[in-house]
Amino acid sequence: IQCFTFAGDSLMLQKSQAQQEAAEASKLRSTNRQQMRDGFLRAAESFLNCHMYDEAEICLNNSREWILLAKLYEKTGKVNIIPNIIICIISQLVTGEFSLSSFLLLKFEFEL
């Protein structure tokens, strides 16, 4: 990161910082799941700001932000993957990890 700072390459600096955020979030996987999810969500936002959609996709998946992930798929033309997300949401509805109101919001936004 320091190299990009000294070189004045702001885009590479942002990309490196996003990679570092994702790596830090990954370290929290076994200790604090909520902090891990929050960290991956921040990293996803950073990746999106750098137009690094594949990396943002991984982070949104790791943070279990299904609605945001579905919106990213819609934006990037990967709409064929959205049914898989709905399956994840339904399984989380069964286990109580996902709220019914969030599911209804997703249904309304994508007109399923």
C-alpha positions in Angstrom: 0.0 0.0 0.0 2.8 2.4 0.8 4.3 1.9 -2.7 1.1 3.1 -4.3 0.8 6.0 -1.9 4.3 7.2 -2.7 3.7 6.7 -6.4 0.5 8.6 -6.3 -1.5 5.8 -7.9 -4.9 6.3 -6.2 -6.7 3.5 -8.0 -4.1 0.9 -7.1 -4.1 2.2 -3.6 -7.9 1.8 -3.4 -7.7 -1.7 -4.8 -5.0 -2.7 -2.3 -7.0 -1.3 0.6 -10.0 -3.3 -0.6 -7.9 -6.4 -0.7 -6.6 -5.7 2.8 -10.2 -5.2 4.1 -11.3 -8.5 2.7 -8.2 -10.3 4.2 -8.9 -8.7 7.6 -12.6 -9.8 7.4 -11.5 -13.3 6.5 -9.4 -13.5 9.7 -12.6 -13.0 11.7 -14.3 -16.1 10.3 -13.8 -18.2 13.4 -14.0 -15.6 16.1 -16.7 -13.0 15.4 -19.2 -13.7 12.6 -21.0 -10.4 12.7 -17.7 -8.4 12.5 -16.7 -10.7 9.7 -19.9 -10.0 7.8 -19.5 -6.3 8.4 -15.9 -6.4 7.2 -16.8 -8.2 4.0 -19.6 -5.7 3.4 -17.1 -2.8 3.7 -14.7 -4.6 1.4 -17.4 -5.2 -1.1 -18.2 -1.5 -1.1 -14.5 -0.7 -1.7 -14.3 -3.2 -4.5 -17.4 -1.8 -6.1 -15.9 1.7 -6.0 -12.9 0.3 -7.9 -15.2 -1.5 -10.4 -13.9 -4.9 -9.2 -17.2 -6.7 -9.5 -15.9 -10.3 -9.2 -14.2 -9.5 -5.8 -17.3 -7.6 -4.7 -19.4 -10.6 -5.5 -17.2 -12.8 -3.3 -17.4 -10.4 -0.4 -21.2 -9.9 -0.7 -21.6 -13.7 -0.7 -19.3 -14.0 2.4 -21.3 -11.3 4.1 -24.5 -13.0 3.2 -26.0 -9.8 1.8 -28.2 -11.6 -0.7 -30.3 -8.7 -1.8 -27.1 -6.6 -2.6 -25.6 -9.7 -4.3 -28.7 -10.1 -6.5 -28.6 -6.4 -7.4 -24.9 -6.8 -8.4 -25.8 -9.8 -10.5 -28.6 -7.8 -12.2 -26.2 -4.9 -12.9 -23.5 -7.2 -14.3 -25.9 -9.3 -16.4 -25.6 -12.5 -14.3 -29.4 -12.7 -13.8 -29.3 -16.4 -14.3 -27.7 -16.8 -10.9 -30.4 -14.9 -9.0 -32.5 -18.1 -8.5 -29.6 -19.6 -6.6 -29.7 -16.7 -4.2 -33.4 -17.1 -3.7 -32.7 -20.7 -2.6 -30.2 -19.4 -0.1 -32.7 -16.9 1.2 -35.4 -19.6 1.6 -33.1 -21.8 3.5 -32.2 -18.9 5.8 -35.9 -18.1 6.3 -36.4 -21.7 7.5 -33.5 -21.4 10.0 -34.5 -17.9 11.0 -31.3 -16.2 9.7 -33.2 -14.1 7.2 -36.3 -12.0 7.8 -39.5 -12.5 5.9 -39.6 -8.7 5.3 -36.3 -8.9 3.5 -37.5 -11.7 1.3 -40.6 -9.8 0.4 -38.5 -6.8 -0.4 -36.4 -8.9 -2.7 -39.5 -10.4 -4.3 -41.0 -7.0 -4.9 -37.8 -5.5 -6.4 -37.2 -8.3 -8.8 -40.8 -9.0 -9.6 -40.5 -12.8 -9.2 
